[in-house]
Amino acid sequence: MSFKKEAMRIDDLSSNSLVLLKESYASSLKNKDSSKAVQSLLDLCFLERVNLNYSKAFKYAGNALFMSEELKDTLLMARSNEEMGYLNYLFKQDDLAGQNFITAHNCFKISYQKNQIPFSDLYSSNYNLALYYQRISNEKLLQKYIYNCKAIAIKAGIDPIYTVYLDEKRASILEQNNKIDEAIVLLNNSINTINKEQKLIHKSFLIVLYARLGKIYRNTDNLKLAKENYEKALAIKDVQGELTFYRSYVFSRYADVLYKLKEYKKSYMNLAEANTINERYLNPRNDNNQGFLTIHNHYKEQLTTKNRQLNIQKFELASQTQKILRFRILFFVVLFLAIIAFLIIRSKIRSYKYEKRQKDSKEQLNIKNSELTINTLQLIEREKVIKELSDYIKETVPNTRTISVLKSIDKRSVSLWKSFNKRFLAQNEGFYDRLKTKVPNLSSADLKICALIKLNFSGKEMAYLLGISIGSVHVARHRLRKKMKIERDINLVNYINSI
């Protein structure tokens, strides 16, 4: 699983010791530099993976992934998922490896869009996905990511040596499609290319190339060539320690070929080598693996703890929000009731004031009407006296001067109703209009009778004031009741006063 990024990182970290990296990690935590802390964890993970300390590598990768997600740093999330993906891939946790590689790839694309990484860095995420789809035998997606890698390599000017890694994957596709000869040619060309390469990191990939040739020859029953290629694969040094479990696979397949060739002792020895690797790194009863078995899910445990804390916080927030909501509802209910009470009280106060004003106004009107009645009655009495004097003078002193004085007295007497009516209208504004609205067919004589009834004038007083007989007054009242359609049991005075 070697590619350009890994080659660069091992060169960069060759001068650093685990002690220095741990000190750097501790310092970054102390200074609250979370980004630097995550990078230190990733470097520690890489070195521990190279040194085959997988338990510690998983721990560092898990912590880095958790911290990067807490920071919401896309680039650090990409690198943390990538590192965790390598480890899960090595331990054949294919589903987890796939999830990590896909997440890393998406994060790398976002980082590139933000100009945080160069275009060439997208090669590693595409290559990792090619590894994953090769492992799970998804030919369609494997071809897609091989093509992506080739396109990126050409555009970014990546070292052509990395074509060898892609050709190995193309050879696996050819093998699956029974194009065995084409696969063998492609693998041999890749071997020749790497043999010309000086960097040891690429030499390690010969393990994979020879082993794949050994598999092809083994499946085609060419045991001699299978044996030869398996031996070549096992003779290669694994520089980064990434192929430890792959070597276990090669030992077991080599043992099978030797067994078929009846080289039983050598077969047993190689099978024992395979079992030793598996026992050392994969057996849960091995004390050295206990740390890995408890720590490799440290990220999930941290995530579970975080989610539990978030759920508690959400519950507390929901509870607090509910309390606030209840308080607000209660507050608004009380406020609403207070406003309603205020409006009711204000309405009652206004109604009381209005009624009081009406009552006062009515009382004042009654007082004024009473005064008008008294004054009018006094005027009537005076007019009676004047009438009697006029009649007496007319009978006893019948001369020209007497007639002139009597005419003057008559003119003044005629103005008595006008004087009354003027004061009545001033005090009972709108009375005639309300009457006409209620009983439209009332005559002016009817209106006069109504005005006098309202002021409780007697029939005799009405007759004198209007200059008609008492009989005419009774007839006028009877006609008035008919026009107003008033029943016998209804008091005419009360009815007119209600208008």
C-alpha positions as CSV (number, residue, x, y, z in Angstrom):
1,M,0.0,0.0,0.0
2,S,2.8,2.4,-0.9
3,F,2.2,5.6,-2.8
4,K,3.8,9.0,-3.0
5,K,2.3,10.5,0.1
6,E,3.5,7.6,2.3
7,A,7.0,7.9,0.8
8,M,7.2,11.6,1.5
9,R,6.0,11.1,5.1
10,I,8.5,8.4,6.1
11,D,11.3,10.6,4.8
12,D,10.0,13.6,6.7
13,L,9.6,11.8,9.9
14,S,12.8,9.7,9.8
15,S,14.7,12.2,12.0
16,N,11.9,12.4,14.6
17,S,11.7,10.0,17.5
18,L,8.5,8.9,19.3
19,V,9.7,10.8,22.3
20,L,9.9,14.1,20.4
21,L,6.5,13.5,18.9
22,K,4.9,12.8,22.3
23,E,6.5,15.9,23.7
24,S,5.1,17.9,20.7
25,Y,1.7,16.4,21.4
26,A,1.8,17.3,25.1
27,S,3.0,20.8,24.3
28,S,0.2,21.4,21.8
29,L,-2.4,20.3,24.4
30,K,-0.9,22.6,27.0
31,N,-1.0,25.5,24.5
32,K,-4.5,24.5,23.4
33,D,-3.3,24.2,19.8
34,S,-5.7,21.4,18.8
35,S,-4.7,21.4,15.1
36,K,-1.1,20.7,16.0
37,A,-2.2,18.1,18.5
38,V,-4.1,16.2,15.8
39,Q,-1.1,16.3,13.5
40,S,1.1,15.0,16.2
41,L,-1.3,12.2,16.9
42,L,-1.3,11.3,13.1
43,D,2.5,11.3,13.1
44,L,2.6,9.1,16.2
45,C,0.1,6.7,14.6
46,F,2.2,6.4,11.4
47,L,5.4,5.7,13.3
48,E,3.7,3.1,15.6
49,R,2.2,1.5,12.5
50,V,5.6,1.3,10.8
51,N,7.0,-0.3,14.1
52,L,4.0,-2.7,14.1
53,N,2.6,-1.4,17.3
54,Y,-0.9,-1.5,16.1
55,S,-2.6,-1.1,19.5
56,K,-1.0,2.3,20.0
57,A,-1.5,3.2,16.3
58,F,-5.2,2.6,16.7
59,K,-5.3,4.6,19.9
60,Y,-3.6,7.6,18.2
61,A,-5.7,7.4,15.1
62,G,-8.9,7.2,17.1
63,N,-8.0,10.2,19.2
64,A,-7.0,12.2,16.1
65,L,-10.3,11.4,14.4
66,F,-12.3,12.4,17.4
67,M,-10.4,15.7,17.9
68,S,-10.6,16.6,14.2
69,E,-14.3,16.1,14.2
70,E,-14.6,18.2,17.3
71,L,-12.7,21.0,15.5
72,K,-14.7,20.5,12.3
73,D,-11.5,20.8,10.4
74,T,-12.1,19.2,7.0
75,L,-8.4,18.6,6.1
76,L,-7.6,17.1,9.5
77,M,-10.7,14.9,9.3
78,A,-9.6,13.7,5.9
79,R,-6.1,12.8,7.2
80,S,-7.5,11.2,10.3
81,N,-10.0,9.1,8.4
82,E,-7.2,8.1,6.0
83,E,-5.0,6.9,8.8
84,M,-7.8,5.0,10.5
85,G,-8.6,3.5,7.1
86,Y,-5.1,2.2,6.7
87,L,-5.3,0.4,10.0
88,N,-8.7,-1.1,9.3
89,Y,-7.6,-2.2,5.9
90,L,-4.5,-3.9,7.3
91,F,-6.7,-5.8,9.8
92,K,-9.2,-6.7,7.0
93,Q,-12.0,-4.6,8.6
94,D,-13.3,-4.0,5.1
95,D,-16.5,-2.2,5.9
96,L,-14.8,0.2,8.3
97,A,-11.9,0.8,6.0
98,G,-14.4,1.6,3.2
99,Q,-16.2,4.1,5.4
100,N,-13.0,5.8,6.4
101,F,-11.6,5.9,2.9
102,I,-14.8,7.3,1.4
103,T,-15.1,10.0,4.2
104,A,-11.4,10.9,3.7
105,H,-11.9,11.2,-0.1
106,N,-14.9,13.5,0.3
107,C,-13.0,15.7,2.8
108,F,-9.9,15.9,0.6
109,K,-12.1,17.1,-2.3
110,I,-13.6,19.8,-0.1
111,S,-10.1,20.8,1.1
112,Y,-8.9,21.0,-2.5
113,Q,-11.9,23.2,-3.4
114,K,-10.9,25.5,-0.5
115,N,-7.3,25.6,-1.8
116,Q,-6.0,23.9,1.3
117,I,-4.1,21.2,-0.6
118,P,-2.6,20.8,-4.1
119,F,-4.3,18.8,-6.8
120,S,-1.7,16.0,-6.4
121,D,-2.9,15.2,-2.9
122,L,-6.2,13.9,-4.4
123,Y,-4.1,11.0,-5.8
124,S,-3.8,9.3,-2.4
125,S,-7.6,9.3,-1.6
126,N,-8.4,7.9,-5.1
127,Y,-5.7,5.2,-4.7
128,N,-7.1,4.2,-1.3
129,L,-10.5,3.7,-2.8
130,A,-8.9,1.6,-5.6
131,L,-7.4,-0.5,-2.8
132,Y,-10.7,-0.9,-1.1
133,Y,-12.7,-1.8,-4.2
134,Q,-10.0,-4.3,-5.2
135,R,-10.3,-5.9,-1.8
136,I,-14.1,-6.3,-2.1
137,S,-13.9,-7.2,-5.9
138,N,-16.0,-4.3,-7.2
139,E,-14.6,-4.2,-10.7
140,K,-16.6,-1.2,-11.9
141,L,-15.6,1.1,-9.1
142,L,-12.0,-0.2,-9.1
143,Q,-11.7,0.7,-12.8
144,K,-13.1,4.2,-12.0
145,Y,-10.5,5.0,-9.4
146,I,-7.7,3.5,-11.4
147,Y,-8.7,5.9,-14.2
148,N,-8.9,8.8,-11.7
149,C,-5.4,8.1,-10.4
150,K,-4.0,8.0,-13.9
151,A,-5.7,11.3,-14.8
152,I,-4.4,13.0,-11.6
153,A,-0.9,11.6,-12.1
154,I,-0.7,13.0,-15.6
155,K,-2.1,16.4,-14.7
156,A,-0.1,16.8,-11.5
157,G,3.1,15.4,-12.9
158,I,3.4,12.6,-10.3
159,D,6.3,10.2,-10.6
160,P,5.5,7.5,-13.3
161,I,6.7,4.8,-10.9
162,Y,3.2,4.9,-9.3
163,T,1.8,3.5,-12.6
164,V,3.2,0.2,-11.3
165,Y,0.7,0.2,-8.4
166,L,-2.2,0.8,-10.7
167,D,-1.0,-1.9,-13.2
168,E,-1.1,-4.4,-10.3
169,K,-4.8,-3.6,-9.9
170,R,-5.4,-3.8,-13.6
171,A,-3.8,-7.2,-13.5
172,S,-6.3,-8.3,-10.9
173,I,-9.1,-7.3,-13.2
174,L,-7.6,-9.2,-16.1
175,E,-7.2,-12.2,-13.8
176,Q,-10.8,-12.1,-12.8
177,N,-11.8,-12.0,-16.5
178,N,-9.6,-15.0,-17.2
179,K,-7.1,-12.9,-19.3
180,I,-4.2,-14.7,-17.6
181,D,-1.5,-14.1,-20.2
182,E,-2.2,-10.4,-20.2
183,A,-2.1,-10.2,-16.5
184,I,1.3,-12.1,-16.3
185,V,2.8,-9.7,-18.9
186,L,1.5,-6.7,-17.0
187,L,2.9,-8.0,-13.7
188,N,6.3,-8.9,-15.1
189,N,6.6,-5.4,-16.7
190,S,5.8,-3.9,-13.3
191,I,8.5,-6.0,-11.6
192,N,11.1,-4.9,-14.2
193,T,10.1,-1.3,-13.6
194,I,10.5,-1.5,-9.8
195,N,13.8,-3.5,-10.1
196,K,15.2,-0.4,-11.9
197,E,14.0,1.8,-9.1
198,Q,16.5,2.8,-6.4
199,K,14.1,3.7,-3.5
200,L,13.5,1.0,-1.0
201,I,10.0,2.0,-0.4
202,H,9.0,0.9,-3.9
203,K,11.0,-2.3,-3.6
204,S,8.6,-3.5,-0.9
205,F,5.8,-3.6,-3.5
206,L,7.6,-6.5,-5.2
207,I,6.1,-8.7,-2.4
208,V,2.7,-8.0,-3.8
209,L,3.7,-8.4,-7.5
210,Y,5.6,-11.7,-7.0
211,A,2.8,-13.1,-4.7
212,R,0.2,-12.2,-7.4
213,L,2.2,-14.1,-10.0
214,G,2.6,-17.0,-7.6
215,K,-1.2,-17.1,-7.1
216,I,-1.8,-17.1,-10.9
217,Y,0.7,-20.0,-11.4
218,R,-0.8,-21.9,-8.4
219,N,-4.3,-21.5,-9.8
220,T,-3.1,-22.8,-13.2
221,D,-1.2,-25.7,-11.5
222,N,2.2,-24.5,-12.6
223,L,3.5,-25.3,-9.1
224,K,7.2,-24.8,-10.0
225,L,6.7,-21.2,-11.1
226,A,4.3,-20.6,-8.2
227,K,7.0,-21.8,-5.8
228,E,9.6,-19.6,-7.4
229,N,7.5,-16.4,-7.3
230,Y,6.4,-17.0,-3.7
231,E,10.0,-17.4,-2.6
232,K,10.9,-14.2,-4.4
233,A,8.0,-12.4,-2.6
234,L,9.2,-13.7,0.8
235,A,12.7,-12.6,0.1
236,I,11.7,-8.9,-0.2
237,K,12.0,-6.7,2.9
238,D,8.8,-4.9,4.0
239,V,10.2,-1.4,4.7
240,Q,7.0,0.2,6.2
241,G,5.5,-2.9,7.8
242,E,2.4,-2.4,5.8
243,L,2.6,-5.9,4.3
244,T,2.9,-7.9,7.5
245,F,-0.5,-9.5,7.2
246,Y,0.0,-9.9,3.5
247,R,3.2,-11.9,4.2
248,S,1.2,-14.2,6.4
249,Y,-1.0,-14.8,3.4
250,V,2.0,-15.5,1.2
251,F,3.5,-17.9,3.8
252,S,0.2,-19.9,3.9
253,R,-0.1,-20.0,0.0
254,Y,3.6,-21.0,-0.3
255,A,3.1,-23.7,2.3
256,D,0.2,-25.1,0.2
257,V,2.3,-25.2,-3.0
258,L,5.1,-26.9,-1.1
259,Y,2.7,-29.4,0.3
260,K,1.5,-30.2,-3.2
261,L,5.1,-30.6,-4.3
262,K,5.5,-33.0,-1.3
263,E,8.0,-30.8,0.4
264,Y,6.2,-31.4,3.7
265,K,8.9,-30.2,6.1
266,K,9.3,-26.8,4.4
267,S,5.5,-26.6,4.0
268,Y,5.1,-27.1,7.8
269,M,7.7,-24.5,8.5
270,N,6.1,-21.8,6.3
271,L,2.6,-22.6,7.7
272,A,4.1,-22.1,11.1
273,E,5.4,-18.7,10.0
274,A,2.0,-17.7,8.9
275,N,0.5,-18.9,12.2
276,T,3.1,-17.0,14.2
277,I,2.1,-13.7,12.5
278,N,-1.6,-14.4,13.1
279,E,-1.0,-15.4,16.7
280,R,1.1,-12.3,17.4
281,Y,-1.2,-9.7,15.9
282,L,-4.7,-11.3,15.6
283,N,-5.1,-13.8,18.5
284,P,-7.3,-12.1,21.2
285,R,-5.8,-14.4,23.8
286,N,-2.4,-12.9,23.2
287,D,-1.5,-10.4,26.0
288,N,0.1,-8.1,23.4
289,N,-3.3,-7.9,21.6
290,Q,-5.3,-7.0,24.7
291,G,-4.5,-3.3,24.3
292,F,-5.6,-3.3,20.7
293,L,-8.8,-5.2,21.4
294,T,-9.8,-2.6,24.0
295,I,-8.3,0.5,22.3
296,H,-9.1,0.0,18.6
297,N,-12.6,1.2,19.3
298,H,-11.6,4.1,21.4
299,Y,-12.9,6.5,18.8
300,K,-16.3,4.9,18.9
301,E,-16.3,5.0,22.7
302,Q,-15.4,8.7,22.7
303,L,-18.1,9.3,20.1
304,T,-20.6,7.4,22.3
305,T,-19.6,9.4,25.3
306,K,-19.9,12.6,23.4
307,N,-23.3,11.6,22.0
308,R,-24.4,10.7,25.6
309,Q,-23.3,14.1,26.9
310,L,-25.0,15.8,23.9
311,N,-28.2,13.9,24.6
312,I,-28.0,15.0,28.3
313,Q,-27.4,18.6,27.3
314,K,-30.3,18.4,24.8
315,F,-32.6,16.9,27.5
316,E,-31.6,19.7,29.9
317,L,-32.0,22.3,27.2
318,A,-35.4,20.9,26.3
319,S,-36.4,20.8,30.0
320,Q,-35.2,24.4,30.4
321,T,-36.9,25.5,27.2
322,Q,-40.1,23.8,28.4
323,K,-39.9,25.7,31.7
324,I,-39.3,28.9,29.9
325,L,-42.2,28.2,27.6
326,R,-44.5,27.4,30.5
327,F,-43.4,30.6,32.2
328,R,-44.1,32.6,29.1
329,I,-47.5,31.0,28.6
330,L,-48.4,31.7,32.2
331,F,-47.0,35.3,31.9
332,F,-49.1,35.9,28.8
333,V,-52.2,34.3,30.3
334,V,-51.8,36.6,33.4
335,L,-51.1,39.6,31.1
336,F,-54.1,38.7,29.0
337,L,-56.4,38.4,32.0
338,A,-55.0,41.6,33.5
339,I,-55.7,43.4,30.2
340,I,-59.2,41.9,30.1
341,A,-59.8,42.9,33.7
342,F,-58.5,46.4,32.9
343,L,-60.8,46.8,29.9
344,I,-63.8,45.5,31.9
345,I,-63.1,47.9,34.8
346,R,-62.4,50.8,32.4
347,S,-65.7,50.0,30.5
348,K,-67.6,49.9,33.8
349,I,-66.0,53.2,34.9
350,R,-66.9,54.7,31.6
351,S,-70.4,53.3,31.7
352,Y,-70.8,54.5,35.3
353,K,-69.6,58.0,34.3
354,Y,-71.8,58.0,31.3
355,E,-74.8,56.9,33.3
356,K,-74.0,59.5,35.9
357,R,-73.7,62.2,33.3
358,Q,-77.0,61.0,31.7
359,K,-78.6,60.9,35.1
360,D,-77.2,64.4,36.0
361,S,-78.2,65.7,32.6
362,K,-81.7,64.2,32.9
363,E,-82.0,65.6,36.4
364,Q,-80.9,69.0,35.2
365,L,-83.3,68.7,32.3
366,N,-86.1,67.8,34.6
367,I,-85.3,70.8,36.9
368,K,-85.2,73.1,33.9
369,N,-88.4,71.7,32.6
370,S,-90.0,72.1,36.0
371,E,-88.8,75.7,36.1
372,L,-90.2,76.2,32.6
373,T,-93.5,74.7,33.7
374,I,-93.7,76.9,36.7
375,N,-92.8,80.0,34.7
376,T,-95.3,79.1,32.0
377,L,-98.0,78.5,34.6
378,Q,-97.2,81.8,36.2
379,L,-97.5,83.4,32.8
380,I,-100.8,81.7,32.3
381,E,-102.1,83.0,35.6
382,R,-100.9,86.4,34.7
383,E,-102.6,86.1,31.3
384,K,-105.8,85.1,33.0
385,V,-105.6,88.2,35.2
386,I,-104.9,90.3,32.2
387,K,-107.8,88.7,30.4
388,E,-110.2,89.4,33.3
389,L,-109.0,93.0,33.5
390,S,-109.3,93.4,29.8
391,D,-112.9,92.1,29.8
392,Y,-113.8,94.4,32.8
393,I,-112.3,97.5,31.1
394,K,-114.0,96.6,27.8
395,E,-117.4,96.5,29.6
396,T,-117.0,99.5,31.9
397,V,-115.0,101.9,29.8
398,P,-115.8,101.4,26.1
399,N,-113.9,104.2,24.4
400,T,-111.2,104.5,21.7
401,R,-108.3,104.6,24.0
402,T,-109.5,101.5,25.8
403,I,-109.8,99.6,22.6
404,S,-106.2,100.5,21.7
405,V,-104.9,99.3,25.0
406,L,-106.9,96.1,24.8
407,K,-105.4,95.3,21.3
408,S,-102.0,95.8,22.6
409,I,-102.7,93.4,25.4
410,D,-104.0,90.8,22.9
411,K,-100.8,91.0,20.9
412,R,-98.7,90.3,23.9
413,S,-100.9,87.4,24.9
414,V,-100.5,85.7,21.6
415,S,-96.7,85.6,22.0
416,L,-96.9,83.4,25.1
417,W,-96.7,80.1,23.2
418,K,-93.8,81.3,21.2
419,S,-91.9,82.2,24.3
420,F,-92.6,78.8,25.8
421,N,-91.7,76.9,22.7
422,K,-88.4,78.7,22.3
423,R,-87.3,77.8,25.8
424,F,-88.6,74.3,25.5
425,L,-86.6,73.6,22.3
426,A,-83.5,75.0,23.9
427,Q,-83.8,72.7,26.9
428,N,-85.1,69.6,25.0
429,E,-82.9,69.6,21.9
430,G,-83.9,67.0,19.3
431,F,-87.2,66.1,21.0
432,Y,-89.4,67.0,18.0
433,D,-87.0,65.2,15.7
434,R,-87.1,62.0,17.7
435,L,-90.9,62.1,17.8
436,K,-91.1,62.5,14.0
437,T,-88.6,59.6,13.6
438,K,-90.8,57.4,15.7
439,V,-94.2,58.7,14.5
440,P,-93.6,60.3,11.1
441,N,-97.3,61.4,10.6
442,L,-97.5,63.9,13.5
443,S,-98.7,67.4,12.8
444,S,-97.4,70.6,14.3
445,A,-100.5,70.7,16.6
446,D,-99.6,67.2,17.8
447,L,-96.1,68.2,18.5
448,K,-97.3,71.1,20.7
449,I,-99.6,68.7,22.7
450,C,-96.6,66.3,23.1
451,A,-94.4,69.1,24.4
452,L,-97.0,70.1,27.0
453,I,-97.6,66.5,28.0
454,K,-93.9,66.0,28.6
455,L,-94.0,68.9,31.1
456,N,-97.1,67.5,32.8
457,F,-99.4,70.4,31.9
458,S,-103.1,69.8,32.7
459,G,-105.8,69.8,30.0
460,K,-107.0,73.2,31.2
461,E,-103.5,74.7,31.1
462,M,-102.9,73.2,27.7
463,A,-106.2,74.7,26.4
464,Y,-105.3,78.1,27.7
465,L,-101.7,78.1,26.4
466,L,-102.8,76.8,23.0
467,G,-106.0,79.0,22.9
468,I,-108.3,76.0,22.4
469,S,-111.1,74.4,24.4
470,I,-110.5,71.6,27.0
471,G,-112.6,69.3,24.8
472,S,-110.3,70.0,21.9
473,V,-107.4,69.1,24.1
474,H,-109.0,65.7,25.0
475,V,-109.7,65.0,21.3
476,A,-106.1,65.9,20.4
477,R,-104.7,63.5,23.1
478,H,-107.0,60.7,21.8
479,R,-105.9,61.3,18.2
480,L,-102.3,61.3,19.4
481,R,-102.6,57.9,21.1
482,K,-104.1,56.5,17.8
483,K,-101.2,57.9,15.7
484,M,-98.7,56.5,18.2
485,K,-100.5,53.1,18.3
486,I,-100.4,53.1,22.1
487,E,-102.5,50.6,24.0
488,R,-105.0,51.7,26.7
489,D,-102.9,50.3,29.5
490,I,-99.8,52.4,28.5
491,N,-99.4,55.8,30.2
492,L,-99.1,58.5,27.5
493,V,-97.0,60.7,29.7
494,N,-94.5,57.9,30.4
495,Y,-94.3,56.9,26.8
496,I,-93.6,60.5,25.6
497,N,-91.0,61.0,28.4
498,S,-89.2,57.9,27.2
499,I,-88.6,59.4,23.8
